[in-house]
Amino acid sequence: MASSALEIQDVEVSYGPTRVLHGISLAVAAGEFVALLGPSGCGKTTLLRAVSGFVAVSAGRIAVGGREITHAPPDKRGMAMVFQSYALWPHMTTAQNLAYGLKLRRVPKAQIDRRVGEILAMLKLDGFGARNVTQLSGGQRQRVALGRALAISPELLLLDEPLSNLDARIREEVRHEIKALQAKLGITTIHVTHDREEAMVMADRIAILDAGRIAQLGSPEEVYNRPNSPFVASFMGAGNVLELEARPAANGIEIQPGSHNDKVLIPGSRVAGPVVAYFRSEAARLGAPDAAATDRLLLRGRIVQASYPGGFYRYAVAVGQNQFMVDDTRRLAVGEAVGIGLPVTSLHLFSRRES
């Protein structure tokens, strides 16, 4: 851990008698981009504020570059934060906002002017330096907030949902800009977000938080394709839930036939007994209800609702007392009998005791 840019060891935070963070540990490498992802109330913002010094730590240790900062004030931690609200000074120009942190550090004016010029060019804000920030667009204000944080050359950049106030088109554009800039500068970054796609696009690793604990930590591919719990599977988009019975087989498990499904072998799995399968709407395939298949689980049902979100159709398919969401490029009729084909590799299986 000594080579980590950020070390969080067994950190606990309480608000009065209520414990919010439960012994969280996380090591972030120099130049790494880590997203803290989770639903509202999971503790991700509290963890970011504990790192920044705005929330007191009741137990554990935090270090940056090997230097302990657990109880250091925010301005002595060598980091900068971009807030959700941007927190720009409305009475100042773009250049004055960018220079603010440097002035507080008593940097000579010539150096400030040079650094502000570099930041304006870096963020494609040339020509906006003299403009009041209230005259800028949302995307431009976000760039100014980011530039103000980068101007002081922090050891660690903290992003507290800085894109949530932007519309969808601008948000998608800016997230790629921030990631490209972070990679170019090689700055260690921690990003809080509740947006799964945003974390997947921007982060090298994702820490998924649940009730003040890290539920899973890994690359975007790992947490998406190999969720380690029902909570992670559901949060990462596998919102369809199916209860099944499974028995051990020679090289995996065998899903037992039911009133709406046939028997199928799932190689490599060891989760037997009553199981719960999670799967994504885009992983399923619609076909004939009587189609034979050995490499997929086939559920027989009927379309009860259809919508068109753009580029594909989204169907609600009733299977017995359950309904599952399935995406398909074809236009099918409500009431049509269909089979939901689920490739065995798309099923995230857990013991029913875990769900």
GUKE-134052 format. One record per residue (C-alpha): residue number from 1; residue in one letter; x, y, z. Coordinates in steps of 0.2 Angstrom, whole numbers, plus 5000, padded with zeros to 4 digits. Layout:
<sites>
SITE  num  residu     X     Y     Z
SITE  NUM       A     X     Y     Z
...
</sites>
This chain:
<sites>
SITE  num  residu     X     Y     Z
SITE    1       M  5000  5000  5000
SITE    2       A  5015  5012  5002
SITE    3       S  5015  5016  4984
SITE    4       S  4997  5021  4983
SITE    5       A  4992  5039  4980
SITE    6       L  4977  5037  4991
SITE    7       E  4975  5024  5006
SITE    8       I  4959  5022  5015
SITE    9       Q  4961  5010  5029
SITE   10       D  4946  5004  5040
SITE   11       V  4937  5021  5040
SITE   12       E  4922  5023  5050
SITE   13       V  4910  5039  5050
SITE   14       S  4896  5041  5062
SITE   15       Y  4882  5055  5062
SITE   16       G  4878  5055  5081
SITE   17       P  4873  5037  5086
SITE   18       T  4871  5032  5067
SITE   19       R  4886  5024  5059
SITE   20       V  4886  5028  5040
SITE   21       L  4903  5020  5035
SITE   22       H  4908  5003  5041
SITE   23       G  4926  5000  5041
SITE   24       I  4929  5005  5022
SITE   25       S  4947  5001  5015
SITE   26       L  4952  5006  4998
SITE   27       A  4969  5009  4989
SITE   28       V  4970  5020  4974
SITE   29       A  4985  5020  4963
SITE   30       A  4994  5036  4956
SITE   31       G  4985  5042  4940
SITE   32       E  4970  5030  4943
SITE   33       F  4952  5035  4941
SITE   34       V  4941  5027  4953
SITE   35       A  4922  5029  4954
SITE   36       L  4912  5028  4970
SITE   37       L  4895  5021  4963
SITE   38       G  4879  5017  4972
SITE   39       P  4861  5023  4976
SITE   40       S  4856  5038  4987
SITE   41       G  4861  5035  5005
SITE   42       C  4874  5022  5002
SITE   43       G  4888  5032  5009
SITE   44       K  4898  5037  4993
SITE   45       T  4897  5056  4996
SITE   46       T  4901  5054  5015
SITE   47       L  4917  5044  5010
SITE   48       L  4922  5057  4998
SITE   49       R  4919  5071  5011
SITE   50       A  4929  5061  5024
SITE   51       V  4944  5060  5011
SITE   52       S  4942  5079  5008
SITE   53       G  4941  5083  5027
SITE   54       F  4924  5090  5027
SITE   55       V  4917  5075  5037
SITE   56       A  4926  5069  5053
SITE   57       V  4932  5051  5053
SITE   58       S  4928  5042  5069
SITE   59       A  4940  5027  5066
SITE   60       G  4953  5022  5053
SITE   61       R  4966  5030  5043
SITE   62       I  4968  5041  5027
SITE   63       A  4984  5044  5018
SITE   64       V  4989  5053  5002
SITE   65       G  5006  5049  4995
SITE   66       G  5011  5040  5011
SITE   67       R  5007  5056  5021
SITE   68       E  4993  5054  5034
SITE   69       I  4980  5066  5033
SITE   70       T  4966  5058  5043
SITE   71       H  4963  5073  5054
SITE   72       A  4971  5087  5044
SITE   73       P  4960  5102  5039
SITE   74       P  4954  5102  5021
SITE   75       D  4966  5115  5015
SITE   76       K  4981  5105  5021
SITE   77       R  4977  5089  5011
SITE   78       G  4984  5093  4994
SITE   79       M  4968  5090  4985
SITE   80       A  4954  5099  4976
SITE   81       M  4935  5096  4974
SITE   82       V  4923  5100  4960
SITE   83       F  4906  5101  4968
SITE   84       Q  4889  5096  4961
SITE   85       S  4884  5115  4961
SITE   86       Y  4901  5120  4954
SITE   87       A  4902  5133  4968
SITE   88       L  4908  5147  4957
SITE   89       W  4909  5165  4962
SITE   90       P  4895  5173  4952
SITE   91       H  4902  5191  4954
SITE   92       M  4919  5185  4946
SITE   93       T  4925  5183  4928
SITE   94       T  4930  5166  4922
SITE   95       A  4948  5171  4924
SITE   96       Q  4946  5177  4942
SITE   97       N  4937  5161  4947
SITE   98       L  4951  5150  4939
SITE   99       A  4964  5161  4949
SITE  100       Y  4955  5160  4965
SITE  101       G  4964  5146  4973
SITE  102       L  4981  5152  4967
SITE  103       K  4978  5169  4975
SITE  104       L  4974  5161  4992
SITE  105       R  4991  5152  4990
SITE  106       R  4999  5169  4987
SITE  107       V  5006  5164  4970
SITE  108       P  5014  5179  4961
SITE  109       K  5003  5188  4948
SITE  110       A  5014  5184  4933
SITE  111       Q  5013  5165  4938
SITE  112       I  4994  5166  4940
SITE  113       D  4991  5174  4924
SITE  114       R  5002  5161  4915
SITE  115       R  4993  5147  4924
SITE  116       V  4976  5154  4920
SITE  117       G  4980  5155  4902
SITE  118       E  4986  5137  4902
SITE  119       I  4969  5131  4910
SITE  120       L  4959  5142  4898
SITE  121       A  4968  5134  4883
SITE  122       M  4967  5116  4890
SITE  123       L  4948  5117  4893
SITE  124       K  4944  5126  4876
SITE  125       L  4939  5142  4885
SITE  126       D  4950  5154  4875
SITE  127       G  4941  5171  4874
SITE  128       F  4930  5168  4889
SITE  129       G  4942  5174  4902
SITE  130       A  4935  5191  4904
SITE  131       R  4917  5185  4903
SITE  132       N  4907  5184  4920
SITE  133       V  4903  5165  4924
SITE  134       T  4884  5169  4925
SITE  135       Q  4885  5172  4906
SITE  136       L  4892  5155  4902
SITE  137       S  4882  5139  4898
SITE  138       G  4881  5124  4910
SITE  139       G  4894  5115  4901
SITE  140       Q  4906  5130  4901
SITE  141       R  4903  5133  4920
SITE  142       Q  4907  5115  4923
SITE  143       R  4923  5117  4914
SITE  144       V  4927  5132  4924
SITE  145       A  4924  5123  4940
SITE  146       L  4936  5109  4934
SITE  147       G  4949  5121  4929
SITE  148       R  4949  5130  4946
SITE  149       A  4952  5113  4954
SITE  150       L  4966  5109  4942
SITE  151       A  4974  5126  4943
SITE  152       I  4982  5122  4960
SITE  153       S  4990  5106  4953
SITE  154       P  4982  5095  4967
SITE  155       E  4989  5078  4971
SITE  156       L  4971  5071  4971
SITE  157       L  4955  5077  4961
SITE  158       L  4938  5074  4969
SITE  159       L  4923  5075  4959
SITE  160       D  4906  5076  4968
SITE  161       E  4893  5072  4955
SITE  162       P  4899  5087  4944
SITE  163       L  4889  5082  4929
SITE  164       S  4872  5079  4937
SITE  165       N  4866  5097  4932
SITE  166       L  4869  5095  4914
SITE  167       D  4857  5089  4901
SITE  168       A  4860  5072  4893
SITE  169       R  4869  5077  4877
SITE  170       I  4881  5089  4886
SITE  171       R  4884  5077  4900
SITE  172       E  4889  5063  4888
SITE  173       E  4901  5075  4879
SITE  174       V  4909  5082  4895
SITE  175       R  4911  5065  4903
SITE  176       H  4923  5060  4889
SITE  177       E  4932  5077  4890
SITE  178       I  4935  5075  4909
SITE  179       K  4942  5057  4906
SITE  180       A  4953  5062  4892
SITE  181       L  4960  5077  4902
SITE  182       Q  4962  5066  4918
SITE  183       A  4972  5053  4907
SITE  184       K  4982  5066  4899
SITE  185       L  4987  5075  4916
SITE  186       G  4989  5058  4925
SITE  187       I  4980  5065  4940
SITE  188       T  4973  5053  4953
SITE  189       T  4954  5055  4953
SITE  190       I  4940  5050  4964
SITE  191       H  4922  5052  4957
SITE  192       V  4906  5050  4966
SITE  193       T  4891  5046  4955
SITE  194       H  4874  5037  4955
SITE  195       D  4875  5035  4936
SITE  196       R  4880  5018  4931
SITE  197       E  4884  5022  4913
SITE  198       E  4895  5037  4919
SITE  199       A  4905  5026  4930
SITE  200       M  4907  5013  4917
SITE  201       V  4913  5026  4904
SITE  202       M  4925  5036  4915
SITE  203       A  4933  5025  4928
SITE  204       D  4947  5013  4928
SITE  205       R  4939  5004  4943
SITE  206       I  4922  5005  4951
SITE  207       A  4919  5004  4970
SITE  208       I  4900  5000  4972
SITE  209       L  4894  5005  4989
SITE  210       D  4879  4998  4999
SITE  211       A  4874  5003  5016
SITE  212       G  4891  5011  5020
SITE  213       R  4901  4996  5014
SITE  214       I  4910  4992  4998
SITE  215       A  4900  4978  4990
SITE  216       Q  4912  4975  4976
SITE  217       L  4927  4983  4969
SITE  218       G  4934  4980  4951
SITE  219       S  4936  4986  4933
SITE  220       P  4920  4991  4924
SITE  221       E  4920  4974  4915
SITE  222       E  4922  4964  4931
SITE  223       V  4907  4972  4941
SITE  224       Y  4896  4972  4925
SITE  225       N  4899  4954  4919
SITE  226       R  4903  4946  4936
SITE  227       P  4893  4954  4950
SITE  228       N  4897  4946  4967
SITE  229       S  4880  4948  4975
SITE  230       P  4861  4950  4970
SITE  231       F  4863  4969  4975
SITE  232       V  4877  4972  4963
SITE  233       A  4869  4962  4949
SITE  234       S  4853  4972  4951
SITE  235       F  4861  4989  4953
SITE  236       M  4872  4985  4937
SITE  237       G  4856  4983  4927
SITE  238       A  4851  4965  4929
SITE  239       G  4834  4970  4934
SITE  240       N  4825  4954  4929
SITE  241       V  4824  4941  4943
SITE  242       L  4819  4923  4941
SITE  243       E  4818  4909  4954
SITE  244       L  4823  4892  4949
SITE  245       E  4828  4875  4955
SITE  246       A  4846  4868  4952
SITE  247       R  4854  4852  4955
SITE  248       P  4873  4848  4954
SITE  249       A  4879  4840  4938
SITE  250       A  4896  4833  4932
SITE  251       N  4903  4849  4926
SITE  252       G  4891  4862  4932
SITE  253       I  4873  4863  4938
SITE  254       E  4857  4858  4929
SITE  255       I  4842  4869  4930
SITE  256       Q  4826  4859  4933
SITE  257       P  4811  4860  4922
SITE  258       G  4796  4870  4928
SITE  259       S  4779  4875  4922
SITE  260       H  4787  4888  4910
SITE  261       N  4804  4882  4907
SITE  262       D  4814  4866  4901
SITE  263       K  4829  4858  4909
SITE  264       V  4846  4866  4904
SITE  265       L  4864  4863  4909
SITE  266       I  4874  4878  4915
SITE  267       P  4893  4873  4914
SITE  268       G  4905  4879  4928
SITE  269       S  4892  4885  4940
SITE  270       R  4892  4878  4958
SITE  271       V  4876  4887  4965
SITE  272       A  4864  4873  4968
SITE  273       G  4847  4871  4977
SITE  274       P  4834  4885  4976
SITE  275       V  4843  4899  4966
SITE  276       V  4839  4916  4960
SITE  277       A  4844  4921  4942
SITE  278       Y  4847  4939  4937
SITE  279       F  4848  4945  4919
SITE  280       R  4847  4960  4909
SITE  281       S  4834  4965  4896
SITE  282       E  4846  4966  4882
SITE  283       A  4854  4949  4886
SITE  284       A  4837  4940  4882
SITE  285       R  4831  4935  4864
SITE  286       L  4813  4933  4859
SITE  287       G  4808  4918  4848
SITE  288       A  4796  4904  4846
SITE  289       P  4789  4897  4863
SITE  290       D  4792  4880  4857
SITE  291       A  4810  4882  4850
SITE  292       A  4822  4869  4856
SITE  293       A  4839  4875  4864
SITE  294       T  4853  4867  4874
SITE  295       D  4864  4882  4876
SITE  296       R  4850  4893  4883
SITE  297       L  4836  4894  4896
SITE  298       L  4820  4896  4887
SITE  299       L  4805  4904  4896
SITE  300       R  4788  4903  4888
SITE  301       G  4777  4918  4890
SITE  302       R  4766  4931  4882
SITE  303       I  4769  4950  4877
SITE  304       V  4759  4961  4888
SITE  305       Q  4766  4978  4884
SITE  306       A  4777  4986  4871
SITE  307       S  4787  5003  4870
SITE  308       Y  4800  5010  4858
SITE  309       P  4814  5019  4868
SITE  310       G  4823  5022  4851
SITE  311       G  4833  5009  4841
SITE  312       F  4824  4994  4848
SITE  313       Y  4808  4989  4856
SITE  314       R  4806  4985  4874
SITE  315       Y  4793  4972  4879
SITE  316       A  4786  4966  4895
SITE  317       V  4783  4948  4894
SITE  318       A  4772  4939  4906
SITE  319       V  4779  4922  4912
SITE  320       G  4766  4914  4924
SITE  321       Q  4764  4927  4938
SITE  322       N  4781  4936  4934
SITE  323       Q  4785  4949  4921
SITE  324       F  4801  4952  4912
SITE  325       M  4808  4966  4902
SITE  326       V  4816  4961  4885
SITE  327       D  4823  4971  4871
SITE  328       D  4822  4966  4853
SITE  329       T  4824  4975  4836
SITE  330       R  4808  4968  4829
SITE  331       R  4791  4975  4831
SITE  332       L  4780  4961  4839
SITE  333       A  4762  4962  4844
SITE  334       V  4755  4963  4861
SITE  335       G  4747  4946  4866
SITE  336       E  4759  4936  4855
SITE  337       A  4766  4920  4863
SITE  338       V  4785  4920  4864
SITE  339       G  4799  4911  4871
SITE  340       I  4813  4921  4881
SITE  341       G  4829  4914  4876
SITE  342       L  4843  4917  4890
SITE  343       P  4861  4912  4885
SITE  344       V  4867  4903  4900
SITE  345       T  4882  4915  4901
SITE  346       S  4870  4929  4903
SITE  347       L  4863  4922  4920
SITE  348       H  4869  4929  4936
SITE  349       L  4865  4915  4948
SITE  350       F  4864  4916  4967
SITE  351       S  4858  4905  4981
SITE  352       R  4840  4910  4986
SITE  353       R  4847  4913  5004
SITE  354       E  4858  4928  4997
SITE  355       S  4844  4937  4989
</sites>
